[in-house]
Amino acid sequence: MKRTILLTVAVLAVLTFVIFSSNDSTDKDQLSESASKPVALSTFTIISDMVGEVGGTKIEAISLTKPGAEIHGYQPTPDDLVQASRASVIFENGMNLELWTEKLKASIPDVPVITVSEGVQVIDISEDAYAGKPNPHAWMSPEQGLVYIENIRRELTAIAPEHAEYFANNAAAYSDRIKAVDARLESALAVLPENNRVLVTCEGAFSYLANDYGLEEVYLWAINSDSMGSPQQVARVIETVREKQIPAVFCESTVEPRILQEVIAATDTRLGGVLYVDSLSPADGPAATYIDLLEHTADTIISGLTNNQ
């Protein structure tokens, strides 16, 4: 009886050792695989989502800013510098959007910085203090978003050439999805009548989208900054809303609509909804991915301007 008990205990001990050794080995393998992946650091969530789609399981895609962050005036934190020190490559939008990254990039001079908007058909800002400068929000056009995807694919291939085919396949499949969204948005926004195709927003972040789908853009300020929302800007938008009898106006998720409420109070318009442009929403929100962001934007605009709320 004692021999049987001792034998059972010995067998259990061996099995326990094997199981834990196997788990430990698996954990080490997973940690080793994670450590060997290139780290692609993006300046904000939308670019990081694109990088993640193209890079898939072969890269670690992280965003410097979190969902909901206001990216125009963002200030890097000490933790951001730590994140940057892990990066194999940094992806930024460019076009004067992330001037706040200069200190961060200076701290890691050997890490390549890739401007994903290189090659887009730039639309210049026509008003305010930023007149003549490029509007940085090119990703709001699916057509220009495809340029971002190709730039990302090319750079990921450069840093991990052994996965070139994998990146190319991911980029092609993702581009097809973006093209399908483009076709749906064109069809959906086409339902807006000719006398009701004016998109009024807080920030002038929709120039590329408006250009793609034949909308007229009106905004309070060109770029989010400390000086946004002057009495002159508000008065100009109030006059336009009254003159064109615009039924709804919109504001972005990263902007407090307090100043837009002045327009609403002075006219017969109303708040048509919240648009996402500078940041994705949290995972459980309506714009958790770049494609979700584009579709939510179109749905919100159509609902607001056709009174389907």
N, C-alpha and C positions, 0 to 999 in steps of 0.2 A: 504493500500500500504506500509506504514511504517512498519507495523507488518510483512508483507511478506519479506521485505528487511532484517529486523532484524533477522528473522527466518533463512533466507538463509545464512547470515553472521555467525550466531551461528553454523549452520550445517557445514559450511566450516571450521570454527575454530576447531570444534570437529574432523572432518576428518583429518585436518592437524596435530593435536596433536596425533591422533592414528597412522598416517603414520610415523611421525618422531619418535614416541615412539617405533614403531615396528622396524624401521631401526636402532635406537640406541641400542635396545635390541639385534638385529641380529649382529651388529658390536661388541657389548660386548661379545656375545656368541662366535663369531669367534676369538676375541682376547683371550678369556679365553681358547678356544680349542687350539690355537697356543701356548699359554704360557704353557699349560700342556703337550705338546709333548716333548719327549726327544730330545735334540739337539745333533746330531752326527756330530762332527767336524772332517774332514779328512785333511790330510796334503797337498794333491794336488787333482786336478780336476778329475783324472781318478778314484781314490778310491771313491771320493764323488759321482760320477755318479753311481758306483756300489752300494754304500750304499743307494742312492736314489731309485734305482730299487728294492732293497729288502725291504727297509723300507716303500716305498710308501707314503701314506697319514698319516701314524701313527708316523712318525718321521720328524724332520726338519734336512735335510742334507745340510751342508755348507762346502765349501772348504776354507782352510786357504789361499791358493794361487789362483790367478786368471788364466783364460785361457791365455796361452802363456808364463807363468812364467818359468824361469829356476830354477828347484827345487834343483839341487845339491848344489848350493852355496847361496841359498835363506837366507835372514836375516829377522827374524820376526820384525814387526813394533809394535808401541804402540797399534794400532788398533787391531792387531792380538791378543795381550794379552787380550784385552777387549772381542774379539770373544771367546777366549779360556775360559774366566771366565763363559760363558753361557753354556759350554759344559757338557753334561751328560756322554759322552764317546768320546775318541779321537781314530781315526783309522789312523795308519801309516803303511807304507810299510815295514820298517825295512831293514835289510841287509846293514846297514851303509849308507842308502840313506839320511835320515833326521837327521843328527847329529846336525843340527841347531835348533832342537826343544828342546834341553836339558833345556835351560833357560825357555822356555815357559812351559814345563811340571813341572818344579820346582815351578812355580808360582801357580800351581793348583794341589798340591800333592794328593788330594782326588779323582781326576777324573781318572777313569781307562783308560789305554792306551793299545790298542789292535793292535798287529802286524798281519796284514792280510795275510802276506806271510808265516806264520808259517805252516810247513808241505809241502811246495813246494819241487820239486826235484831241488835242487840248482846246478847251473853251476858256477864253480869258474872262475875267470879271470886268463888267462894264461900268460899275457904279462904286461910289463910296471911296474911302481911302485906299482900297485895294484895287482900284481900276487899273487894268492893264496887266495884272498879275494872273497866273493860271488858277482857275478854279480846281482845287485838288480832289474833288469828289467824283473822279472818273469811274469808280467802281459801280456807281448808281446806274450806269449804262451796261446792260449785259454784253453788248457788243464790245465795249472797251474792257469789260471784265475778262473777256477771252484773251486779251493782250496780257493781263496780269498772270493768267494761268500759264501761258507759254513762257513768260519770263521766269516764273517759279519752276516750271519743268526743266528749263535749260540750266538753271543754277543748281538744282538738286542733282541733276545728272553730272554736273561738274564736280560736286563734292562727293558723290557716291556713284561713280560710273558703272560699278558692277550691277546696279539696279536700274540701268537706263531703260530697259524694255518695260520694267514694272512701272516706272514713272510715266513713260509715254502712254501706256495703256490706261493708267488712271487719269491722266490729263485728257486723253481723248474721250473717255467715258464721261468725265465731269464736264467737259466742254459741250458734249451733246446734251447734257441735262440743262446747261445754261442756255443753249440755243432753243431748247424746247420752252423754257421759261420766257425767253424773249418773244417767241411766237405767240405764247398765251397772253403776255402783257400787251402786245400790239393789238391783238384781237379784242381783249377786254377793254383797253382804254379807248378803242375806236368807238365804243358805244356812247361816249360823251358827246353831246350835241355841240355844234360849232360855236354857238353863243355861250357855252358854259365849259370852256376848256382852259380856265385860268387857275393856276396852282399858286395859292398864297401861303407862304411859310414864314417861320421865324428866320432861319438861316437860308442863304441862297445856295443850298446844297443839292439842288435838284436840276441844275442846268443841263446835265448830260441826259437825265431821264426825260426832261421836257423836250430836249432837242430830238431824241429818238422817237418820241410818240406824238409829236405835234402839239404840245401844250405850251401855253404862255406862262412864263414864270414871273411871279411878283414876290418880293421878300422884304422883311424889315431891315435886315443887315446882311452883308455879303459873307462875312466870316465871323464865327463866334469869337468875341474878344471882350475886353473890359469896357470898351466904349460903345457897345451895341445898344440899340434902342433909343436913339436920340429923339427929341420932339419932332424934328424935321422928318426923320424916317417914319415915325408913327403917323404923322399927318399925311405923308405921301401915300401910305398904304390905305389909310381911311378913305382918302379921296378916290382911289382906284376901286376899292370895294363898293363904295356908293355908286360910282359912275357905271360900273359894269354889273352891279347887282349880284355880286358873287355870293352864293349861298353858304359856303363853308370855307374856313381857313384852317391851317394845320400847323402843328409845332413838332419839333423833334424830341425824341425820348430823353436826350441829354440836356435839354433846355427847359427851364422853368417858364411856363407860358404866361407869366404875369403881365408882360408888356403886350402880348397879343390880346390879352383880355381887354386892354384899352381900345383896341380896334373893334372887338366884338361889342363892347358897351356903346360905342359911338355909331354903330351901323346895325343893319338887320341881319347880319351874318351870325354864324355860330361856329363853335369848335368842331371840326369834322373828324378829329381823331389824332392819335399820336403816330408819327412816322419814325422809323428807325433808319439812321443813315451813318452816324459816326461810330456806332457800337452795336454789337449783337445784344440780344436780350439774354437773361439767364436761360439755362437749358429748358426750363418749364414755361418759358415765355413764347410770344408769337413770332419772334425773329431769332431763333437759336442758331440758325445757319445763314450763310450768305444767300442761298436760294430762298429760304423762308423770308428773309428780309425783303427781297425784291417782290415776292408775291404778296406779302402783308402790306407793303407800300401801295401797290396797285389796288388791292382790295379796299384799303382804307380811303384812297383818293376817290375811287368810283362810288363807294358807299356815301361818302361825304358830299360829293358834288351832284349826286342824283337823289339825295334825301332818303336813301335806303338804310335808315338806321333804326 
